[in-house]
Amino acid sequence: MIKTIAISMLSICLCYTGTVSAKAKKQLVFAKGTIHKAVFIECSEMVDEGLYESIKRRTKTALDDGATYIIYEMDTFGGRVDSALSIYQYILQVVSKKARTAAYIRTKAISAGALISVSCQDIIMKENAQIGDCAPIMMGGKLEGVEREKMESPLRSYFETAAKTNGYPAALCKAMVTVAIEVYKIKNVQTEKYEYFEGDNLPQNDKIYDIENKELINNKDSLLTLGADLAYEYGLARTVVEGLDEQAREETLAYLEERDQITFERPAQILKTNWSEELVRMLTSPAVTGILFMVALLGIYAELNSPGVGLPGAVAVAALIILFGSKYLIGMANWWEIAVFAIGMGLMMMEIFVIPGFGIAGISGVLLMIFAIGAMMVGNPPEELPIPASPLDWDLFEQNLQGLMAGFIGFCIFAYFIGKYFPRLPLTNRLVLTAHKDPVSVRAGGVAAPAPEAQVTVGEEGVSVGELRPSGIARFGKNRLNVVTRGEPIKTGRKIKVVVVEGNSIVVKEVDG
């Protein structure tokens, strides 16, 4: 008790004077013989912005609950490099200052997963697990020459920084990024330990290193990927654990307890992604982004080709809300981008429903909407212009753009079939406006009637009796009939003309002059 009080008072004094060194802070937090709390945070499947936001939320929850050891449970083939870099920086620069971090590789930490793993202070691998192969790739293209080096150079730097910070062999980490790096294992005769060097940076002092018996670990034709046993042998993994998930987690805790001479609370907490985070991750993938874009375009197309305002318009609005809302939740869409899109849509609607024809307002609205959607595809802070700043940013932009292009192509295909076949199908022919040259009989109220005096044909002219917003009553000769516009309002007493007759619906437009 006295010892605890003394440590607490010393901590307060040191914090007040601002003279606590990093080592002293670590000793205060990780005092030997004390009871600590360890939390496992699952990092599985695709590495994306949704996973980054989820990791931040769960890590904050663990720290707020008093966790002093955060163990990231890895099971991923990788994903977006920009998201992996965000997680890497968050763990290395933020979390490691508040708790001891470890990567427990349950099955695999490939590509982006390897970058996240080396950002942790310890790597613990389950038997038969793998780590490595972090060379960047480009969707739909091939990285070569200068372009590849521009993407690999910062990645190598990130791996090297993490290796030096956390005590991993830097040469092995860099060989996970670039194919051309040879790695040799050479014994230090003074320390009796093995060290690892790149092929073009071998040591020259044969009194310190046994250069003649150097061992090639990785050649120039392959990316380095290590199994658990070799990762442990080469000093990348601290230990290898066995058994099923619960047993392997328990062995992980037991290793840390023995090494750091501490005790963990039992059972250790496991934090997984919740259903809403998984939903957002799914909605923000390029494939689903393309589908939402296609649905929105189809809804707008169907709404403009059907009388009144109905289900297609509601579907389009819902698709756009999901598209922008999911991007906003992961930080891809900024508030001003959503505002620009809303202004563009407002201008386009004003052009359609208020201003006759299609002019400056409509064109401006379309351009603003295209700009907002394009800006949403770039992960920029609100105060910066949406311009990709690095090769990784361009790769992300191209992936999202490919999803949008696929959605647009899908829209063109479906729009063709809607225009060609929907008017012929019994269940859908009333949803699409088509020209009908045969006269039909309609009486006021919009109910079909055989009265010959109520016949109207395409091209027949009349006068609006009341204001059409967009439906109302018009007079054709002696007949007062229910009519509807294509969406634009028409004032009382204006000259109109029938443009479409379909079933019981009479679609009209205002006659200029």
N, C-alpha and C positions, 0 to 999 in steps of 0.2 A: 504494500500500500504506500509506504513512504517512498519507495523507489519510483512508483508510478507518478506520485505527486511531484517529486523532484524533476522527473523527465518533463512533465507538463509545464512546470514553471520555467525550466530551461528553454523549452520550445517557445513560450510566450516572449521571453526576454530576447531570444535570438531573432524572432520575427519582428519584434519592435525595433531593434537596432538595425535590421536589414543586413546582417553580416553572416547569415547562414549559407554555408557553401552547399553545392549540389550533393557532395558526399555526405555532409552532416544531415541534410534533409532526408536522404535515403536511409540513413541509419535510424533516424527518428521514426520513420514510417515502418521500416522493416526490422524492428528490434527483435533480436533472437529470443526464443522461448515464449513469445506471446501468441495469443490466439488470433488468427486471421480469417478473413472471409474471401473465398475464391468463387468466381462466377464464370461459367462457360457461356460463350456467345457464339451461336452457330452462324457460319458463313458458308452457305452452300449454293449450288447451282450457278446461275449467271451473275458475274460481277457487273453491276450497273449502278446508276444513280440512286435507284430505289434501295439497293442494298446499302449504299453509303449512308443514306438518311436513316435507315433502320439501325445500322451499327452505331451511329451517333446517339440515337434515342436509347437503345438498350445499354450502351456503355454509360451514358449519363444516369440511367436508372440504377445500374450496378454501383456506380460511384456514390450516388446519393444514399444508397442503402449501406454504405460503409465497406464496400469491397476494396481490398488491398492487392488482390491478384485478379487480373482480367485475362482469361484464357480464350482465345479465338479459335474455335473448332472449324478447321478448314476441310472442305470437300467440294472443290470446284475445278473445272477445266479452264477457267478464266473468263474473259469478257472484255468490257471496255477499259482501255488503258487509262483514260482520263479519270474514270471512277476509281480505278485501283490506286492512282496517284493521290486522289483525294483521301482515300482510306489510309494509305501509307503515311501521308503527312499528318493526318489526324492522330494516328497511333504514335508515330515517332515524336511529334512535337507537342502533343497535348496530353494524351493518355499516359504516356510513359513518365510524365512528371507528377502524376497523381497516384499511380499504382504500378505494380510490377506486371509487365505484359508478356504473354507467351502465346505461341501458335502451336496448337495441337492438331497435327495433320492426321485426320482420321483415315482418309483414303488417298487423296490427291490434292496438291496445291500447284497446279500447272498454270503457266503464263501469268496472268494478273494475280492469281492466287499465290505464286511464288514471291511476287513483289510485296504483297501484304504480309506474308510470313516473315520475310527478313526484316520488316519494320518492327517486329516484336523482339523483345530482349532475349527470349528463349524460343527455340524450336524443338518440339517434342513430337516424334513420329510414331505412329502405330506400325507394327510389322507389315511389310509389303506395301506400305504407302510410298508415294512418289512426290518429288518436288523438282521444278525446273522448267525449261523450254519457255522462255519469256520473250522470244523475238516478236516484234510488232508485225502485224499483217494488215493489209488494206482490203476492204470488201470490194469485190468486183475489179480489182486491179492487182498490180505486182510492184512491189517496192524494190528498186534497184539503185545502185550507185549512190549519188549524193542524197537522194530522197530517203533511202534506207538509213544512211549514216546520220541524217538530221533527226530521225526518230530514235535511232538506237543510242546515239551519243548521250542525250539526257537520261535515258533509261539506265545506261551503264553507270552514270554518275549517281543516280538514286540508289542503285544496288551497292555501289562502293561506299557511299555515305553510311547506309544502314549497316554494312558489314563492319566498317571501322567503329561505328557507335556501339554495336551490339556484340562485337567479337567474333564475327564469322570470317572465313577465308575470302578475301575480296576477289581473288582471281577466280575462284569457283563461281561466285555470284555473277561476275561479269561474263563468264563463259555461258551463262544461261540466256544471255541477251544476244550475243554476236557469235556467228558460226566460225569466224576466222580466228578465234582465240584458242591457242594451245595452252594447256595447263600441265605443269610438271609438279610432282611430289618429290621434295628434296629434304633429306635429313639434316638437321642442325646438330653437328657433332658435339657442340658445347652444351646444349640443353637436352640432347637426346630426343628431341621432338621433331615431328615432320612439319614443314612449311610448304606453301603452295605459291608457285610463281607462273606468270605468263611466259610463253615461249620466247618473246622478244625482250624480256626483262629478267633474264636469269642472273643469279648472283655470280660474281667473279672470284670471290675469296674462297679458295678450296681448303683453307685452314679452318673455316667456320662451317662450310657446307660440303657434304659428300656429293659433289657435282657429277662425278663419274657414274654413280649408281642412281641417277635421277630416274623417276618413273613417270611415263606419260599417262596422264589421267584423262585428258580430253584432246582429241585431234582437231585439225582445222576444218574438217568436213562435217562436223556435227555440233548440235546444240547440247549443252550439258543438261541431262536429266538424271537424278539420282534416286535410287531406292533407299529405304530406311537404313539398311545395314551399311551401305557405302556412305550415306550422309552422316551417320554416326562415326564411322571410321575416319572420315575426312574432317571432322570437327564442325560440320554444319548443324547437325542435330545434337542436342545435349544428351538424349537417351532415346531408347526404343522401348515402347510398351506393347503388351500383348493382350489377347482376350477379346471378348465382346465389348460393346460400347461402354457399359457400366463399369466393367472390370478395367478397361483401358483408361477410363477417366480416373478411377480410383488409383491406378498405378501412377498416373500423371501427378496426382496430388501427393502421393506417397514420396515420389522422387523429389518434388519441390520441398516437402516437409523435411526430408532427411538432409538435403543439400543446404537449405537455409536455416535449419534448426528451429522450425516453427511448427505450429499445429493449426489445421484448418477446421472450421466449423463443418459439421456433417448434418444432413447431406448438402453437397454443393449445389447451388442454384444453376439451372440451365435456362437461358433466355433465347427463345426462338422468335422468328418473324411472326407477326400476327396476320390475320386474314386481309386486313385493309392494306397492309404493306405489300403483300403478295399480289393483291389486285392492282395496286398502282404500278408495281414492277411489270405486270403483264400488259397494262394499258399503255405504258411508255415505251414498249419495244417497237423497233421500226416497222415490224410486220403489222402489229395492231394499229399503229399510227396510220399506216397506209389504208387499212380497212376502215377506220373511223373517217378518214378524209374522203374515201369513196362513198360511204354512206351519207355523209353530209352533202356532197355534190349531187347524189341521186335524189336526196330529199328535196333539195332546192329545185332541181330539174323537174321532178314530179309535181311540186307545188306550183311552179310557173305554168305547167301544162294541164292543170286541173282547176275547175271553177271554185272560187271561194278560198278560204284558208282552213286547212285541215290537218290530217295526220302526217302527210309527207313533210310539211313544214315543221311540225313538232319534232319529228324524228331527226331532221337536219339540225335543229337547234340543240337537241339532246346530244347528238354526236359531237357538235362543236364544243359544247360545255365540257363533255368528257375529255375531248382532245386537249383543250387548253387547261382544264382543271388539273388533269393528271400531270401535265408538264409543269404547271405552276407549283405543284406539291413537291416536286423533286428539284425545283430551282431552274428548270430549263426555260420556262416562260416567265417573263417579268410583267409587272402590273401595267407598264406603259405599252407593252406589246399587245396585251389583251385590250387595252383602251383603243389603240390604233385599229385593231381588227373590228371592234364595236363601231367606231366612227365610220370605217369603210363600209360595213354592212348597213349602217344607217343611211349613208349616202346612196347606196345601191337601191335600198328599199324606197327612198324618197323619189329616186329616178323612175322606179317602176310604178309606184302607186300615186304619186303626186304630180311629177313633171312629165308631160307627154313626150314621147320619143325616148331616145337614149343619147345623152350628151355628156357634158363635162362632169356632172355629178356622178353619173354611173361609171364612167371610165375612172374617175378619181377613186371612187369606192372600191372598184375591183383592184386597182393598183395598191391601195392601202391594205387590203385584205391579203394580197399576195406577199407584200412586204412583211406584214405581221407574222404570217405563217413561216416565211423564210427566216425571220429573226428568231422565232421560237426554236428553230433547229440548231441554234448556236448557244452554247452554255456561257453567256456573258453576264457579268454583274449589271445591275440596273443603270449604273452611271457610265457604262462603257458602250460603244457602238457594237452592234451584233456582227462583228467581222472576225472570222477564225484567225487566231494569232499564232498558231503553231501547226506543224504537220498533224499532230494528234487531234487538234480542233478541226482541221480540214477533213480528216478521216471521219470524225463523228458527224460533221455536217453532210458529207457525202452519203453516209449510211442512212441518215434521216431523209435526205433528199431522194434516195433510191426508193425508200418506203412510200413517200408522197407520189413519186412518178408511177410506181406500181398501182397505187390507189387511183390515180388519174386515168391510167390505161384501163383499169377495171371499170371505172365510171363510164368511159366511152363505149366499152363493150356492152355493159348493161343498158345504157341509154339507147343504144341501137335496137336492142331486143325489146325494150319497153315501147319505143316508138313504133316498132313494126308489128309486134304481136299482142300487146295489151289491148288495143282497140277491138281485137277479134275475140277475146276471151270473155265469157259471160260474167265472170266475177270481177274483172278489171276494166271492162270497156267504159265504165262510168267514171273512172279515175283519170282518164286521159282525154283531152280535147281533140276532136277530129272534125274535119269539115263534113257536113251532111247536106247534100244538095236537094234532097227530097223534102217536100212540104210536110209539116206535121201540125197536128191540131193541139192547141194548148189554150186553156182558159185561165183567168186570173186566179192566182193561188198556186200555179205551177203543176196542176193535175191534168194528165192527158185527157182529152175529150175529142169525140169525133165531129164536133161542130165545124162545118166547112167555113163559116165566117171567121173562125179564129186561126186560119192557116197563115203561117209565116215561112219564109224561105230565106236562105243565105243571100245576103245582099239587100234585103228589104229594109227600108228606112222608116224611122219613127221618131217619137219625141219622148224624152224622159219626163214622166209625170211627177215623180218625187226624186229626191236625191239618191243616187245609186252609190252605196258604200259597202261592198261593191254590188250588193243585190238591191232590188227595188222594183218599181212598177214603171212600165213604159206603155205608150199608146201607139198602136199600129192601125191607122184608119179609125174604125169604131171600136176596136178591141183593146182592152187594158190587160196586159200580160206581165207575169213575173219574169224578170230578166236578171242577168248577172254579168258584170264586166270581168275582164281578165285580172282584176285587182285594183285598177285605177279608179278613183272616185269620179263621178260625173254629176254635175249640178243639175238642178231642176230646170226644165224647159230647153235642154240642149238637144240638138239633132243627133240621132244615133243610127247605127246600121248593124244588122245581124251579121255576125261573122262565123258563128258555129251553131248548129242545132244538133243536139245529141240527146236522144230520149226525151225527157221532159225539161231539159235545160236549154235555155236560149242565151247564148253569149253575144254581147254587143260591144261596140266601141263607139266613141264619139267621132262624129264626122267633122273634119277640120272646116272652119268657117261657118 
